[in-house]
Amino acid sequence: MTTFVDRVELHVAAGNGGHGCASVHREKFKPLGGPDGGNGGRGGDVTLVVDQSVTTLLDYHHSPHRKATNGQPGAGDNRSGKDGQDLILPVPDGTVVLDKDGNVLADMVGHGTTYVAGEGGRGGLGNAALASARRKAPGFALLGEPGKGGDIVLELKTVADVALVGYPSAGKSSLISVLSAAKPKIADYPFTTLVPNLGVVTAGSTVYTIADVPGLIPGASQGRGLGLEFLRHVERCSVLVHVLDTATLESDRDPLTDLDVIEEELAQYGGLGDRPRVVLLNKIDIPDGKELAEMIRPDLEARGYSVYEVSAVAHIGLKELSFALAEVVSKARAAKPKEESTRVVIRPKAVDDAGFTITEEDGVYHVRGEKPERWVRQTDFSNDEAVGYLADRLARLGVEDKLMKAGARAGDAVAIGAEDNAVVFDWEPTVMAGAEMLGRRGEDHRLDVPRPAATRRRDREAERDDSQREYDEFKPF
């Protein structure tokens, strides 16, 4: 049964924004009391957060589809819709977020690091928020925007200071079990380690982490064995430690050849040439192992390696090793450039930046830009007044002028938005859209003109007659 997953494809969807409400306030003797439609709620975000208690992506392997809740629509009496609840997804420290093409979107290192994988849609404005001195009674509201989302890839790269690499059964798991409190699986057959193990080592005042990477074999960088699946876990390590088996029972292997093979695989994988190396000659508690270690040690030191003879079973040379690794880790940490404080970079828009572009393709004029596309998504095209409001916004933005300069004529096709979901219409620059029966778009003269005294008196008499009729119908016998 799978218990460790370090790469998964995740399908995220943020919540949609709630629609705004078109409502008119009504009370006695005031049937048209003005717009009171509330705004729609914002859709929930999908946010990845580094959590130290999470060590695997297993949950997302079993449930790869994650969606935040939608915002609620607005209501009358100026009641705004409830915002959608954000969806928080905990991920292990060292998780890399990539898109489908392999481009890095975020490198999440450090507890509490966050990344918004899907942004919730904005809620639509109600007609109360759309009212103005010129538009006193809007008969429409804006629609909520759809939430953003898509497919992302989560890839875990273990965050550790020291990585133990070597052939299967070289003694890596035994070493990490005696150097730290980690309890990996240990057995006398190859590939007992199927997942990276992480341990914490304390040497004097230095505390560092050490990772036991599953065994490498020739061809690991091309996918042979388990190496390719876990070579990514050594990318973040500051120090690489070669664990060489000096008591191997295989006649075609020797420590120097093993070292050359592992180095070749690391070179093929790439990006690890600048890491300091340490060589451990393990299993010197066996007589043949001790003899072989003393024989090859001069050759290793001649290559420039720091060499230590150890035995994980007999606990030989472990204290000296732990302090030596602490010193190498301290030097590696000191050599890293200090992270500068985050600076806010302000990039003002160019003076001539209109916020949209117009291109002509096969007789169709395509309007692309953040504002026009967002306004189209917010428009209810079944409402003539809403369509007219969209036309006003586009005209104020300068879209109509740009279309004329681009050579557009009445009746030409104009598309706003992405090609797969664009709104296409025939351009009529001289036609004013809207509810003409109410005069200017969004204005209702009935809200401004006072009713005659005779009309008000007749309404009061009708109200009294209704009250008397209800009393006569329900009075007690």
LOMIRO-557827 format. One record per residue (C-alpha): x, y, z. Coordinates in steps of 0.5 Angstrom, whole numbers, padded with zeros to 4 digits, always signed. Each point is the difference from the previous one (the first is absolute). Last residue first. Layout:
N
XYZ...
//
This chain:
477
-0136+0072+0032+0007+0003+0000+0002+0004-0005+0004-0003-0006-0004+0002-0006-0002+0007+0002+0007+0002+0003+0003-0002-0007-0005+0004-0004+0001+0006+0005+0007+0000-0001-0001+0000-0008-0005+0006+0001+0005+0004+0004+0006-0002-0006-0005+0002-0005-0001+0007+0003+0007+0001+0001+0001-0001-0007-0005+0004-0002+0003+0006+0004+0007-0001-0003-0003+0000-0007-0004+0007+0001+0006+0003+0003+0004-0001-0006+0006-0005+0000+0007+0003+0000+0004-0001-0006+0007-0002+0002+0000-0008+0001-0005+0000-0006+0005+0003-0004+0004-0007+0000+0007+0000-0003+0005-0005-0001+0000+0001-0007-0003+0007-0002-0007+0000-0001-0004-0006+0003-0003-0003-0006+0007+0001-0003+0003-0006+0004+0007-0001-0003+0004+0000-0006+0002+0006-0004+0001-0001-0007+0005+0004-0004+0006-0004+0001-0003-0007-0002+0005-0005+0000-0003-0007-0001+0001-0005+0006+0005-0005+0002+0001-0002+0007+0006-0004+0001+0001-0007+0003+0005-0004-0004+0003+0006-0003+0001+0004+0007-0004+0006+0001-0003+0005-0004-0002-0001-0008-0002+0005-0004-0004-0001-0007+0000+0005-0005-0008+0003-0001+0002+0007+0001+0008+0001-0002+0006-0002+0003+0006+0004-0003+0005-0001+0006-0001+0008+0002-0007-0002+0000+0001-0006+0005+0004+0004+0004-0005+0006+0001-0005-0006+0002+0005-0003+0005+0001+0007+0003-0001-0002+0008-0006+0004+0000-0003-0003-0006+0001-0007+0003-0003+0002+0006-0006+0003-0003-0001-0006-0005+0000-0005+0007-0005+0005+0003-0004-0001-0007+0000-0008+0001-0002+0001+0007-0006+0004-0002-0002-0005-0005+0000-0006+0005+0001-0007-0003+0007+0002-0001+0002+0000+0007+0007+0003+0000+0005-0002+0005+0004-0004-0004+0000+0005-0006+0003+0005+0006+0005-0004+0001+0002-0001-0007+0000+0007-0001+0004+0002+0006+0006-0005-0001+0001+0001-0007-0001-0003-0007-0005+0003-0005+0000-0004-0007-0002+0003-0006-0003-0006-0005+0001+0001-0007+0005-0006+0000+0004+0003+0006+0000+0007+0002+0004+0002+0006-0003+0004+0006+0004+0001+0006-0002+0002+0007+0002+0004+0006+0001+0006-0003+0008+0001+0001+0002+0006-0003+0003+0003+0007+0003-0006+0001-0002-0004+0006+0003+0001+0007+0005-0006+0002+0000+0000+0008+0005-0005+0003-0001-0001+0007+0006-0003+0003+0001-0006+0004+0006+0000+0005+0006-0003-0003+0002-0007+0001+0007-0001+0002+0004-0004-0005+0002-0007+0002+0007-0001+0002-0001+0000+0007-0005-0005-0001+0005-0005-0003+0005+0002+0005-0005-0002+0005-0002-0007-0003+0008-0002-0001+0001+0002+0007-0006-0004+0002+0002-0006-0004+0007+0000+0003-0004+0000+0007-0004-0006-0002+0005-0004-0003+0005+0000+0006-0006-0002+0004-0002-0006-0005+0008-0003+0000-0003-0007+0002-0007-0001+0002+0001-0008+0000-0006+0000-0005+0001+0007-0004+0007-0002-0001+0005+0006-0002+0006+0002-0004+0000+0007-0002+0003+0003-0006+0000+0008-0002+0001-0001-0008+0005+0004-0004+0001-0006-0005+0007-0001+0004-0004-0001+0006-0004-0006-0004+0006-0003-0002+0003+0000+0007-0006-0003+0003-0001-0006-0005+0005-0005+0004-0002+0002+0007-0008-0001-0002+0002-0007-0003+0003-0002+0007-0006+0002+0004-0005-0003-0005+0004-0006+0000+0000+0000+0008-0008+0002+0000+0000+0005+0005+0002+0005-0005-0007-0001-0003+0000+0007-0003+0005+0004-0004-0003+0007+0000+0001+0005-0005-0001+0008+0001-0002+0004-0006-0001+0008-0001-0006+0002-0005+0002+0004-0006-0001-0006-0005-0007-0001+0002-0004+0003-0005+0000-0006-0005-0004-0006+0000+0006-0003-0005+0005+0002+0005-0003-0003+0006+0000-0006-0004+0007+0000-0001+0002+0002+0007-0004-0007+0002+0004-0004-0005+0006+0003+0002-0001-0001+0007-0002-0007-0001+0006-0002-0004+0004+0003+0006-0004-0004+0005+0001-0007-0004-0005-0004-0004+0000-0006-0005+0001-0005+0006-0006+0002+0004+0000-0002+0007+0001+0008+0002+0005+0001+0006+0003+0007-0001-0007+0003-0002+0000+0007-0002-0004+0005+0003+0001+0007-0004-0002+0006+0004-0003+0006-0004+0000+0007+0004-0005+0006-0001-0006-0004-0002-0005+0003-0004+0001-0004-0006+0001-0007+0003-0008-0001+0000+0000+0000-0007+0004-0006-0001-0006-0004+0003-0004-0002-0006+0006+0000-0004+0003-0005+0005-0005-0005+0001+0002-0005-0005+0002+0002-0007-0003+0007-0002+0006+0003-0004+0003+0003+0006+0000-0007+0003+0004-0003-0006+0005-0003+0005-0003-0001+0007-0003+0005+0005-0002-0002+0007-0006+0003+0003+0002+0007+0003+0001+0001+0008+0000+0007+0002+0003+0004+0005-0002+0006+0004+0005+0005+0004+0001+0002+0007+0006+0004+0001+0002+0002+0008+0003-0007+0001-0002-0005-0005-0007-0001+0000-0003-0004-0006-0007+0000-0003-0003-0006-0004-0003+0000-0007-0002-0007-0004-0001+0000-0007-0005-0005-0003+0001-0007-0002+0006-0002+0005+0000-0008+0000+0003+0001-0007+0005-0006+0000+0000-0006+0005+0003+0000+0007-0006+0004+0004-0001+0007+0003-0006+0004+0000+0001+0007+0002+0000+0002+0008+0002+0007+0000+0003+0003+0007+0006+0002-0003+0007-0002-0002-0001-0008+0002-0007+0000-0004+0004+0004-0006+0006-0005+0000-0005-0006-0001-0004+0003-0005+0006+0002-0004+0004-0007+0001+0002-0002-0007-0006-0004-0001-0002+0003-0007+0006+0004-0003+0001+0007+0003-0002+0007+0002-0001+0003+0007-0003+0007-0001+0002+0006+0005-0003+0006+0001-0007-0002-0001-0006+0003-0003-0003-0006-0004-0003+0002-0007-0007-0001-0001-0003+0001-0007-0008+0003+0000-0002+0000-0008-0006+0005-0001-0006+0000-0004-0005+0005-0001-0003+0006+0004-0003+0007+0000-0007+0001+0003-0006+0002-0004-0002+0008+0000-0006+0002+0004-0005+0003-0005-0002+0007+0001-0007+0003+0001-0006+0003-0004-0005+0005+0000+0004+0005+0003-0004+0006+0003+0004+0006+0001+0004+0000-0006+0003+0007-0001+0001+0002+0007+0002-0007+0002-0002-0007+0001+0004-0006-0002+0001-0002+0008-0007+0000+0001-0001-0004-0006+0004-0006+0002+0008-0001-0001+0002-0007-0002+0005-0004+0004+0007+0000-0002+0002-0007-0002+0005-0004+0005+0007-0001-0002+0003-0007-0001+0007-0002+0002+0001+0005+0005+0007-0001+0003+0002+0000+0008+0006-0001+0004-0002-0002+0007+0006-0004+0001+0006+0001-0004+0001-0002-0008-0006+0000-0005+0003+0001-0007-0005+0003-0004-0002+0000-0007+0005-0004-0003-0001-0001-0008-0001-0008-0001-0005+0001-0006-0006-0002+0005+0002+0005+0005+0005-0001+0005-0001+0001+0008+0006-0002+0004-0001-0003+0007+0006+0001+0004-0003+0000+0007-0006-0005-0001-0007+0002-0002-0006+0003+0004-0006+0002-0005-0005+0005+0003-0006+0002-0004-0003+0007+0001-0007+0000+0002-0005+0004-0005-0002+0007+0002-0007+0001+0002-0005+0004-0004-0001+0007+0001-0007+0002+0003-0002+0007-0002-0007-0001+0001+0000-0005-0006+0004-0006+0000+0008-0001-0003+0002-0007-0002+0004-0004+0004+0007-0001-0002+0003-0007-0002+0003-0005+0004+0007-0003-0001+0002-0006-0005+0005-0005+0001+0001-0006-0005+0006-0005+0001-0003-0004+0005+0004-0006+0001+0007+0003-0002-0002+0006+0003+0000-0003+0007+0006-0004-0001+0004+0007-0001+0005-0002+0005+0003+0003+0006-0005+0004+0003+0001+0002+0008+0005+0006-0003-0006+0003-0003+0001+0004-0007-0006+0004-0002-0003-0001-0007-0006+0005-0001-0007-0001-0004-0004+0006+0001-0007+0001+0001-0005+0004-0004-0002+0007+0002-0007+0001+0002-0005+0003-0004-0002+0008+0001-0007+0002+0002-0006+0003-0003-0003+0006+0003-0002+0004-0006-0005+0006+0002-0006+0000+0003-0005-0001-0005-0006-0002+0003+0000+0005+0005-0007+0001+0003+0001-0006+0004+0007-0003-0001+0004-0003-0006+0008+0000-0001+0002-0002-0007+0004-0006-0001+0005-0002-0005+0005-0005+0003+0007-0001-0001+0003-0007-0002+0004-0004+0005+0008-0001-0002+0002-0007-0002+0004-0004+0004+0007-0002-0001+0001-0006-0004+0006-0005+0001+0002-0006-0004+0007-0003+0003+0005-0004-0003+0004-0004+0005+0008-0001+0001+0003-0002+0007-0005-0006+0002+0001-0004+0006-0004-0005+0003-0002-0004-0006-0003-0007+0002
//
